[in-house]
């Protein structure tokens, strides 16, 4: 089953170490960024997942 997890934010973590993680099968897509404007983390994760599903040629 594919999962999306939000990594806990901690004062000890640098902003570059925080983010979201998506697991599709054996692959993990990690979105690490400070989002600005109207694009959200969920939109970025969705886009990455769609690209992975559409363009993955290993199956």
PDB file of N, H, CA, C and O in Angstrom:
ATOM      1  N   UNK A   1       0.844  -1.177   0.000  1.00  0.00           N
ATOM      2  CA  UNK A   1       0.000   0.000   0.000  1.00  0.00           C
ATOM      3  C   UNK A   1       0.887   1.237   0.000  1.00  0.00           C
ATOM      4  O   UNK A   1       1.878   1.294   0.728  1.00  0.00           O
ATOM      5  N   UNK A   2       0.537   2.219  -0.808  1.00  0.00           N
ATOM      6  H   UNK A   2      -0.268   2.173  -1.399  1.00  0.00           H
ATOM      7  CA  UNK A   2       1.296   3.453  -0.887  1.00  0.00           C
ATOM      8  C   UNK A   2       0.971   4.325   0.310  1.00  0.00           C
ATOM      9  O   UNK A   2      -0.169   4.364   0.773  1.00  0.00           O
ATOM     10  N   UNK A   3       1.970   5.017   0.802  1.00  0.00           N
ATOM     11  H   UNK A   3       2.896   4.986   0.426  1.00  0.00           H
ATOM     12  CA  UNK A   3       1.755   5.844   1.985  1.00  0.00           C
ATOM     13  C   UNK A   3       2.360   7.218   1.789  1.00  0.00           C
ATOM     14  O   UNK A   3       3.333   7.388   1.054  1.00  0.00           O
ATOM     15  N   UNK A   4       1.778   8.181   2.447  1.00  0.00           N
ATOM     16  H   UNK A   4       0.987   8.043   3.043  1.00  0.00           H
ATOM     17  CA  UNK A   4       2.327   9.531   2.504  1.00  0.00           C
ATOM     18  C   UNK A   4       2.472   9.867   3.970  1.00  0.00           C
ATOM     19  O   UNK A   4       1.522   9.743   4.742  1.00  0.00           O
ATOM     20  N   UNK A   5       3.665  10.293   4.354  1.00  0.00           N
ATOM     21  H   UNK A   5       4.437  10.394   3.727  1.00  0.00           H
ATOM     22  CA  UNK A   5       3.886  10.652   5.746  1.00  0.00           C
ATOM     23  C   UNK A   5       4.452  12.055   5.821  1.00  0.00           C
ATOM     24  O   UNK A   5       5.172  12.499   4.927  1.00  0.00           O
ATOM     25  N   UNK A   6       4.126  12.733   6.877  1.00  0.00           N
ATOM     26  H   UNK A   6       3.541  12.373   7.603  1.00  0.00           H
ATOM     27  CA  UNK A   6       4.683  14.056   7.139  1.00  0.00           C
ATOM     28  C   UNK A   6       5.718  13.875   8.231  1.00  0.00           C
ATOM     29  O   UNK A   6       5.408  13.426   9.335  1.00  0.00           O
ATOM     30  N   UNK A   7       6.952  14.230   7.909  1.00  0.00           N
ATOM     31  H   UNK A   7       7.205  14.595   7.012  1.00  0.00           H
ATOM     32  CA  UNK A   7       8.007  14.076   8.892  1.00  0.00           C
ATOM     33  C   UNK A   7       7.832  15.117   9.984  1.00  0.00           C
ATOM     34  O   UNK A   7       7.528  16.275   9.695  1.00  0.00           O
ATOM     35  N   UNK A   8       8.019  14.721  11.229  1.00  0.00           N
ATOM     36  H   UNK A   8       8.266  13.781  11.464  1.00  0.00           H
ATOM     37  CA  UNK A   8       7.804  15.670  12.326  1.00  0.00           C
ATOM     38  C   UNK A   8       8.787  16.832  12.271  1.00  0.00           C
ATOM     39  O   UNK A   8       9.973  16.653  11.994  1.00  0.00           O
ATOM     40  N   UNK A   9       8.275  18.008  12.536  1.00  0.00           N
ATOM     41  H   UNK A   9       7.312  18.154  12.760  1.00  0.00           H
ATOM     42  CA  UNK A   9       9.138  19.180  12.579  1.00  0.00           C
ATOM     43  C   UNK A   9       9.697  19.313  13.983  1.00  0.00           C
ATOM     44  O   UNK A   9       8.974  19.170  14.969  1.00  0.00           O
ATOM     45  N   UNK A  10      10.955  19.580  14.061  1.00  0.00           N
ATOM     46  H   UNK A  10      11.543  19.696  13.260  1.00  0.00           H
ATOM     47  CA  UNK A  10      11.625  19.673  15.342  1.00  0.00           C
ATOM     48  C   UNK A  10      12.571  20.858  15.291  1.00  0.00           C
ATOM     49  O   UNK A  10      13.165  21.121  14.246  1.00  0.00           O
ATOM     50  N   UNK A  11      12.725  21.575  16.384  1.00  0.00           N
ATOM     51  H   UNK A  11      12.242  21.361  17.233  1.00  0.00           H
ATOM     52  CA  UNK A  11      13.664  22.689  16.379  1.00  0.00           C
ATOM     53  C   UNK A  11      15.097  22.252  16.063  1.00  0.00           C
ATOM     54  O   UNK A  11      15.906  23.060  15.607  1.00  0.00           O
ATOM     55  N   UNK A  12      15.412  20.977  16.304  1.00  0.00           N
ATOM     56  H   UNK A  12      14.755  20.320  16.675  1.00  0.00           H
ATOM     57  CA  UNK A  12      16.763  20.478  16.051  1.00  0.00           C
ATOM     58  C   UNK A  12      17.020  20.249  14.570  1.00  0.00           C
ATOM     59  O   UNK A  12      18.177  20.149  14.161  1.00  0.00           O
ATOM     60  N   UNK A  13      15.966  20.162  13.748  1.00  0.00           N
ATOM     61  H   UNK A  13      15.026  20.243  14.080  1.00  0.00           H
ATOM     62  CA  UNK A  13      16.140  19.910  12.329  1.00  0.00           C
ATOM     63  C   UNK A  13      16.302  21.208  11.557  1.00  0.00           C
ATOM     64  O   UNK A  13      15.625  22.201  11.823  1.00  0.00           O
ATOM     65  N   UNK A  14      17.203  21.178  10.606  1.00  0.00           N
ATOM     66  H   UNK A  14      17.754  20.372  10.389  1.00  0.00           H
ATOM     67  CA  UNK A  14      17.352  22.305   9.687  1.00  0.00           C
ATOM     68  C   UNK A  14      16.164  22.289   8.724  1.00  0.00           C
ATOM     69  O   UNK A  14      15.591  21.226   8.482  1.00  0.00           O
ATOM     70  N   UNK A  15      15.783  23.436   8.173  1.00  0.00           N
ATOM     71  H   UNK A  15      16.248  24.299   8.370  1.00  0.00           H
ATOM     72  CA  UNK A  15      14.674  23.449   7.215  1.00  0.00           C
ATOM     73  C   UNK A  15      14.890  22.493   6.052  1.00  0.00           C
ATOM     74  O   UNK A  15      13.925  21.930   5.535  1.00  0.00           O
ATOM     75  N   UNK A  16      16.137  22.299   5.628  1.00  0.00           N
ATOM     76  H   UNK A  16      16.921  22.757   6.048  1.00  0.00           H
ATOM     77  CA  UNK A  16      16.414  21.398   4.511  1.00  0.00           C
ATOM     78  C   UNK A  16      16.209  19.936   4.877  1.00  0.00           C
ATOM     79  O   UNK A  16      16.152  19.085   3.990  1.00  0.00           O
ATOM     80  N   UNK A  17      16.097  19.626   6.167  1.00  0.00           N
ATOM     81  H   UNK A  17      16.144  20.318   6.888  1.00  0.00           H
ATOM     82  CA  UNK A  17      15.896  18.248   6.609  1.00  0.00           C
ATOM     83  C   UNK A  17      14.431  17.947   6.887  1.00  0.00           C
ATOM     84  O   UNK A  17      14.096  16.814   7.235  1.00  0.00           O
ATOM     85  N   UNK A  18      13.561  18.919   6.743  1.00  0.00           N
ATOM     86  H   UNK A  18      13.833  19.839   6.460  1.00  0.00           H
ATOM     87  CA  UNK A  18      12.139  18.732   6.983  1.00  0.00           C
ATOM     88  C   UNK A  18      11.451  18.539   5.647  1.00  0.00           C
ATOM     89  O   UNK A  18      11.959  18.974   4.613  1.00  0.00           O
ATOM     90  N   UNK A  19      10.314  17.899   5.662  1.00  0.00           N
ATOM     91  H   UNK A  19       9.901  17.546   6.502  1.00  0.00           H
ATOM     92  CA  UNK A  19       9.590  17.749   4.416  1.00  0.00           C
ATOM     93  C   UNK A  19       8.569  16.651   4.465  1.00  0.00           C
ATOM     94  O   UNK A  19       8.134  16.229   5.536  1.00  0.00           O
ATOM     95  N   UNK A  20       8.192  16.193   3.299  1.00  0.00           N
ATOM     96  H   UNK A  20       8.546  16.536   2.429  1.00  0.00           H
ATOM     97  CA  UNK A  20       7.187  15.155   3.148  1.00  0.00           C
ATOM     98  C   UNK A  20       7.805  13.994   2.399  1.00  0.00           C
ATOM     99  O   UNK A  20       8.749  14.165   1.628  1.00  0.00           O
ATOM    100  N   UNK A  21       7.264  12.813   2.633  1.00  0.00           N
ATOM    101  H   UNK A  21       6.496  12.674   3.259  1.00  0.00           H
ATOM    102  CA  UNK A  21       7.800  11.609   2.027  1.00  0.00           C
ATOM    103  C   UNK A  21       6.655  10.777   1.475  1.00  0.00           C
ATOM    104  O   UNK A  21       5.635  10.602   2.142  1.00  0.00           O
ATOM    105  N   UNK A  22       6.817  10.264   0.260  1.00  0.00           N
ATOM    106  H   UNK A  22       7.645  10.406  -0.281  1.00  0.00           H
ATOM    107  CA  UNK A  22       5.810   9.436  -0.394  1.00  0.00           C
ATOM    108  C   UNK A  22       6.462   8.117  -0.763  1.00  0.00           C
ATOM    109  O   UNK A  22       7.530   8.104  -1.374  1.00  0.00           O
ATOM    110  N   UNK A  23       5.831   7.003  -0.398  1.00  0.00           N
ATOM    111  H   UNK A  23       4.963   7.014   0.099  1.00  0.00           H
ATOM    112  CA  UNK A  23       6.361   5.696  -0.746  1.00  0.00           C
ATOM    113  C   UNK A  23       5.416   5.033  -1.735  1.00  0.00           C
ATOM    114  O   UNK A  23       4.229   4.860  -1.458  1.00  0.00           O
ATOM    115  N   UNK A  24       5.954   4.665  -2.891  1.00  0.00           N
ATOM    116  H   UNK A  24       6.918   4.806  -3.117  1.00  0.00           H
ATOM    117  CA  UNK A  24       5.202   3.940  -3.910  1.00  0.00           C
ATOM    118  C   UNK A  24       5.955   2.638  -4.134  1.00  0.00           C
ATOM    119  O   UNK A  24       7.041   2.630  -4.713  1.00  0.00           O
ATOM    120  N   UNK A  25       5.380   1.555  -3.679  1.00  0.00           N
ATOM    121  H   UNK A  25       4.498   1.562  -3.209  1.00  0.00           H
ATOM    122  CA  UNK A  25       6.070   0.271  -3.780  1.00  0.00           C
ATOM    123  C   UNK A  25       7.373   0.313  -2.995  1.00  0.00           C
ATOM    124  O   UNK A  25       7.376   0.595  -1.796  1.00  0.00           O
ATOM    125  N   UNK A  26       8.482   0.031  -3.680  1.00  0.00           N
ATOM    126  H   UNK A  26       8.479  -0.198  -4.654  1.00  0.00           H
ATOM    127  CA  UNK A  26       9.794   0.050  -3.019  1.00  0.00           C
ATOM    128  C   UNK A  26      10.436   1.422  -3.059  1.00  0.00           C
ATOM    129  O   UNK A  26      11.445   1.650  -2.392  1.00  0.00           O
ATOM    130  N   UNK A  27       9.872   2.339  -3.827  1.00  0.00           N
ATOM    131  H   UNK A  27       9.052   2.154  -4.369  1.00  0.00           H
ATOM    132  CA  UNK A  27      10.481   3.649  -4.031  1.00  0.00           C
ATOM    133  C   UNK A  27       9.946   4.675  -3.049  1.00  0.00           C
ATOM    134  O   UNK A  27       8.762   4.680  -2.714  1.00  0.00           O
ATOM    135  N   UNK A  28      10.832   5.537  -2.596  1.00  0.00           N
ATOM    136  H   UNK A  28      11.794   5.533  -2.868  1.00  0.00           H
ATOM    137  CA  UNK A  28      10.445   6.622  -1.706  1.00  0.00           C
ATOM    138  C   UNK A  28      10.780   7.942  -2.396  1.00  0.00           C
ATOM    139  O   UNK A  28      11.915   8.169  -2.814  1.00  0.00           O
ATOM    140  N   UNK A  29       9.783   8.795  -2.505  1.00  0.00           N
ATOM    141  H   UNK A  29       8.861   8.610  -2.166  1.00  0.00           H
ATOM    142  CA  UNK A  29       9.964  10.134  -3.069  1.00  0.00           C
ATOM    143  C   UNK A  29       9.905  11.094  -1.894  1.00  0.00           C
ATOM    144  O   UNK A  29       8.926  11.108  -1.148  1.00  0.00           O
ATOM    145  N   UNK A  30      10.937  11.888  -1.728  1.00  0.00           N
ATOM    146  H   UNK A  30      11.733  11.877  -2.334  1.00  0.00           H
ATOM    147  CA  UNK A  30      10.988  12.817  -0.608  1.00  0.00           C
ATOM    148  C   UNK A  30      10.914  14.242  -1.146  1.00  0.00           C
ATOM    149  O   UNK A  30      11.692  14.632  -2.017  1.00  0.00           O
ATOM    150  N   UNK A  31       9.986  14.994  -0.625  1.00  0.00           N
ATOM    151  H   UNK A  31       9.355  14.677   0.082  1.00  0.00           H
ATOM    152  CA  UNK A  31       9.813  16.390  -1.019  1.00  0.00           C
ATOM    153  C   UNK A  31      10.341  17.231   0.130  1.00  0.00           C
ATOM    154  O   UNK A  31       9.772  17.255   1.222  1.00  0.00           O
ATOM    155  N   UNK A  32      11.437  17.919  -0.139  1.00  0.00           N
ATOM    156  H   UNK A  32      11.899  17.900  -1.026  1.00  0.00           H
ATOM    157  CA  UNK A  32      12.045  18.757   0.889  1.00  0.00           C
ATOM    158  C   UNK A  32      12.177  20.147   0.292  1.00  0.00           C
ATOM    159  O   UNK A  32      12.987  20.374  -0.606  1.00  0.00           O
ATOM    160  N   UNK A  33      11.394  21.055   0.787  1.00  0.00           N
ATOM    161  H   UNK A  33      10.736  20.871   1.517  1.00  0.00           H
ATOM    162  CA  UNK A  33      11.429  22.404   0.247  1.00  0.00           C
ATOM    163  C   UNK A  33      10.635  23.335   1.150  1.00  0.00           C
ATOM    164  O   UNK A  33       9.788  22.903   1.933  1.00  0.00           O
ATOM    165  N   UNK A  34      10.919  24.579   1.025  1.00  0.00           N
ATOM    166  H   UNK A  34      11.607  24.930   0.389  1.00  0.00           H
ATOM    167  CA  UNK A  34      10.092  25.593   1.653  1.00  0.00           C
ATOM    168  C   UNK A  34       9.209  26.111   0.530  1.00  0.00           C
ATOM    169  O   UNK A  34       9.695  26.712  -0.428  1.00  0.00           O
ATOM    170  N   UNK A  35       7.921  25.877   0.654  1.00  0.00           N
ATOM    171  H   UNK A  35       7.526  25.389   1.432  1.00  0.00           H
ATOM    172  CA  UNK A  35       6.998  26.240  -0.406  1.00  0.00           C
ATOM    173  C   UNK A  35       6.555  27.684  -0.244  1.00  0.00           C
ATOM    174  O   UNK A  35       6.292  28.159   0.860  1.00  0.00           O
ATOM    175  N   UNK A  36       6.482  28.356  -1.367  1.00  0.00           N
ATOM    176  H   UNK A  36       6.696  27.970  -2.264  1.00  0.00           H
ATOM    177  CA  UNK A  36       5.992  29.732  -1.347  1.00  0.00           C
ATOM    178  C   UNK A  36       4.944  29.879  -2.437  1.00  0.00           C
ATOM    179  O   UNK A  36       4.861  29.057  -3.350  1.00  0.00           O
ATOM    180  N   UNK A  37       4.181  30.887  -2.338  1.00  0.00           N
ATOM    181  H   UNK A  37       4.248  31.555  -1.597  1.00  0.00           H
ATOM    182  CA  UNK A  37       3.121  31.093  -3.313  1.00  0.00           C
ATOM    183  C   UNK A  37       1.947  30.177  -3.041  1.00  0.00           C
ATOM    184  O   UNK A  37       1.628  29.883  -1.889  1.00  0.00           O
ATOM    185  N   UNK A  38       1.299  29.722  -4.117  1.00  0.00           N
ATOM    186  H   UNK A  38       1.558  29.960  -5.053  1.00  0.00           H
ATOM    187  CA  UNK A  38       0.093  28.930  -3.943  1.00  0.00           C
ATOM    188  C   UNK A  38       0.340  27.437  -4.061  1.00  0.00           C
ATOM    189  O   UNK A  38      -0.578  26.654  -3.815  1.00  0.00           O
ATOM    190  N   UNK A  39       1.528  27.015  -4.424  1.00  0.00           N
ATOM    191  H   UNK A  39       2.274  27.651  -4.624  1.00  0.00           H
ATOM    192  CA  UNK A  39       1.818  25.585  -4.550  1.00  0.00           C
ATOM    193  C   UNK A  39       2.061  24.994  -3.165  1.00  0.00           C
ATOM    194  O   UNK A  39       2.867  25.510  -2.392  1.00  0.00           O
ATOM    195  N   UNK A  40       1.367  23.923  -2.866  1.00  0.00           N
ATOM    196  H   UNK A  40       0.712  23.503  -3.495  1.00  0.00           H
ATOM    197  CA  UNK A  40       1.487  23.318  -1.550  1.00  0.00           C
ATOM    198  C   UNK A  40       2.298  22.024  -1.634  1.00  0.00           C
ATOM    199  O   UNK A  40       2.557  21.510  -2.722  1.00  0.00           O
ATOM    200  N   UNK A  41       2.688  21.516  -0.488  1.00  0.00           N
ATOM    201  H   UNK A  41       2.477  21.934   0.396  1.00  0.00           H
ATOM    202  CA  UNK A  41       3.432  20.257  -0.432  1.00  0.00           C
ATOM    203  C   UNK A  41       2.602  19.126  -1.030  1.00  0.00           C
ATOM    204  O   UNK A  41       3.132  18.274  -1.744  1.00  0.00           O
ATOM    205  N   UNK A  42       1.305  19.116  -0.741  1.00  0.00           N
ATOM    206  H   UNK A  42       0.875  19.808  -0.161  1.00  0.00           H
ATOM    207  CA  UNK A  42       0.471  18.034  -1.273  1.00  0.00           C
ATOM    208  C   UNK A  42       0.422  18.077  -2.796  1.00  0.00           C
ATOM    209  O   UNK A  42       0.374  17.029  -3.438  1.00  0.00           O
ATOM    210  N   UNK A  43       0.433  19.270  -3.381  1.00  0.00           N
ATOM    211  H   UNK A  43       0.472  20.121  -2.859  1.00  0.00           H
ATOM    212  CA  UNK A  43       0.463  19.373  -4.840  1.00  0.00           C
ATOM    213  C   UNK A  43       1.780  18.839  -5.402  1.00  0.00           C
ATOM    214  O   UNK A  43       1.788  18.151  -6.423  1.00  0.00           O
ATOM    215  N   UNK A  44       2.877  19.150  -4.746  1.00  0.00           N
ATOM    216  H   UNK A  44       2.870  19.709  -3.917  1.00  0.00           H
ATOM    217  CA  UNK A  44       4.177  18.662  -5.197  1.00  0.00           C
ATOM    218  C   UNK A  44       4.265  17.146  -5.074  1.00  0.00           C
ATOM    219  O   UNK A  44       4.796  16.481  -5.963  1.00  0.00           O
ATOM    220  N   UNK A  45       3.749  16.598  -3.978  1.00  0.00           N
ATOM    221  H   UNK A  45       3.318  17.139  -3.256  1.00  0.00           H
ATOM    222  CA  UNK A  45       3.748  15.148  -3.789  1.00  0.00           C
ATOM    223  C   UNK A  45       2.868  14.481  -4.842  1.00  0.00           C
ATOM    224  O   UNK A  45       3.246  13.461  -5.418  1.00  0.00           O
ATOM    225  N   UNK A  46       1.705  15.052  -5.091  1.00  0.00           N
ATOM    226  H   UNK A  46       1.397  15.881  -4.624  1.00  0.00           H
ATOM    227  CA  UNK A  46       0.804  14.500  -6.099  1.00  0.00           C
ATOM    228  C   UNK A  46       1.486  14.483  -7.461  1.00  0.00           C
ATOM    229  O   UNK A  46       1.426  13.478  -8.170  1.00  0.00           O
ATOM    230  N   UNK A  47       2.126  15.571  -7.830  1.00  0.00           N
ATOM    231  H   UNK A  47       2.175  16.387  -7.254  1.00  0.00           H
ATOM    232  CA  UNK A  47       2.820  15.657  -9.112  1.00  0.00           C
ATOM    233  C   UNK A  47       3.927  14.606  -9.208  1.00  0.00           C
ATOM    234  O   UNK A  47       4.065  13.942 -10.235  1.00  0.00           O
ATOM    235  N   UNK A  48       4.713  14.453  -8.144  1.00  0.00           N
ATOM    236  H   UNK A  48       4.601  14.991  -7.309  1.00  0.00           H
ATOM    237  CA  UNK A  48       5.789  13.458  -8.141  1.00  0.00           C
ATOM    238  C   UNK A  48       5.225  12.048  -8.265  1.00  0.00           C
ATOM    239  O   UNK A  48       5.780  11.221  -8.988  1.00  0.00           O
ATOM    240  N   UNK A  49       4.136  11.769  -7.571  1.00  0.00           N
ATOM    241  H   UNK A  49       3.685  12.441  -6.983  1.00  0.00           H
ATOM    242  CA  UNK A  49       3.524  10.440  -7.627  1.00  0.00           C
ATOM    243  C   UNK A  49       2.984  10.144  -9.016  1.00  0.00           C
ATOM    244  O   UNK A  49       3.161   9.037  -9.526  1.00  0.00           O
ATOM    245  N   UNK A  50       2.333  11.111  -9.629  1.00  0.00           N
ATOM    246  H   UNK A  50       2.189  12.009  -9.215  1.00  0.00           H
ATOM    247  CA  UNK A  50       1.787  10.918 -10.970  1.00  0.00           C
ATOM    248  C   UNK A  50       2.919  10.662 -11.958  1.00  0.00           C
ATOM    249  O   UNK A  50       2.821   9.759 -12.790  1.00  0.00           O
ATOM    250  N   UNK A  51       3.986  11.441 -11.877  1.00  0.00           N
ATOM    251  H   UNK A  51       4.066  12.174 -11.202  1.00  0.00           H
ATOM    252  CA  UNK A  51       5.125  11.229 -12.773  1.00  0.00           C
ATOM    253  C   UNK A  51       5.729   9.842 -12.562  1.00  0.00           C
ATOM    254  O   UNK A  51       6.081   9.164 -13.527  1.00  0.00           O
ATOM    255  N   UNK A  52       5.846   9.425 -11.318  1.00  0.00           N
ATOM    256  H   UNK A  52       5.560   9.976 -10.534  1.00  0.00           H
ATOM    257  CA  UNK A  52       6.409   8.111 -11.006  1.00  0.00           C
ATOM    258  C   UNK A  52       5.534   7.015 -11.598  1.00  0.00           C
ATOM    259  O   UNK A  52       6.043   6.078 -12.212  1.00  0.00           O
ATOM    260  N   UNK A  53       4.229   7.124 -11.419  1.00  0.00           N
ATOM    261  H   UNK A  53       3.815   7.886 -10.920  1.00  0.00           H
ATOM    262  CA  UNK A  53       3.308   6.102 -11.917  1.00  0.00           C
ATOM    263  C   UNK A  53       3.292   6.091 -13.446  1.00  0.00           C
ATOM    264  O   UNK A  53       3.314   5.021 -14.054  1.00  0.00           O
ATOM    265  N   UNK A  54       3.255   7.260 -14.069  1.00  0.00           N
ATOM    266  H   UNK A  54       3.238   8.129 -13.575  1.00  0.00           H
ATOM    267  CA  UNK A  54       3.161   7.338 -15.531  1.00  0.00           C
ATOM    268  C   UNK A  54       4.457   6.959 -16.241  1.00  0.00           C
ATOM    269  O   UNK A  54       4.426   6.334 -17.301  1.00  0.00           O
ATOM    270  N   UNK A  55       5.584   7.333 -15.665  1.00  0.00           N
ATOM    271  H   UNK A  55       5.609   7.841 -14.804  1.00  0.00           H
ATOM    272  CA  UNK A  55       6.847   7.179 -16.382  1.00  0.00           C
ATOM    273  C   UNK A  55       7.729   6.062 -15.855  1.00  0.00           C
ATOM    274  O   UNK A  55       8.831   5.866 -16.367  1.00  0.00           O
ATOM    275  N   UNK A  56       7.281   5.325 -14.850  1.00  0.00           N
ATOM    276  H   UNK A  56       6.386   5.485 -14.434  1.00  0.00           H
ATOM    277  CA  UNK A  56       8.066   4.207 -14.332  1.00  0.00           C
ATOM    278  C   UNK A  56       7.998   3.068 -15.339  1.00  0.00           C
ATOM    279  O   UNK A  56       6.926   2.525 -15.604  1.00  0.00           O
ATOM    280  N   UNK A  57       9.157   2.709 -15.900  1.00  0.00           N
ATOM    281  H   UNK A  57      10.028   3.149 -15.684  1.00  0.00           H
ATOM    282  CA  UNK A  57       9.203   1.666 -16.917  1.00  0.00           C
ATOM    283  C   UNK A  57       9.727   0.349 -16.366  1.00  0.00           C
ATOM    284  O   UNK A  57       9.927  -0.590 -17.136  1.00  0.00           O
ATOM    285  N   UNK A  58       9.957   0.245 -15.064  1.00  0.00           N
ATOM    286  H   UNK A  58       9.794   1.008 -14.438  1.00  0.00           H
ATOM    287  CA  UNK A  58      10.528  -0.969 -14.490  1.00  0.00           C
ATOM    288  C   UNK A  58       9.512  -2.084 -14.299  1.00  0.00           C
ATOM    289  O   UNK A  58       9.903  -3.216 -14.016  1.00  0.00           O
ATOM    290  N   UNK A  59       8.200  -1.800 -14.444  1.00  0.00           N
ATOM    291  H   UNK A  59       7.882  -0.880 -14.673  1.00  0.00           H
ATOM    292  CA  UNK A  59       7.213  -2.862 -14.225  1.00  0.00           C
ATOM    293  C   UNK A  59       6.777  -3.497 -15.513  1.00  0.00           C
ATOM    294  O   UNK A  59       5.950  -4.409 -15.504  1.00  0.00           O
TER     295      UNK A  59
END
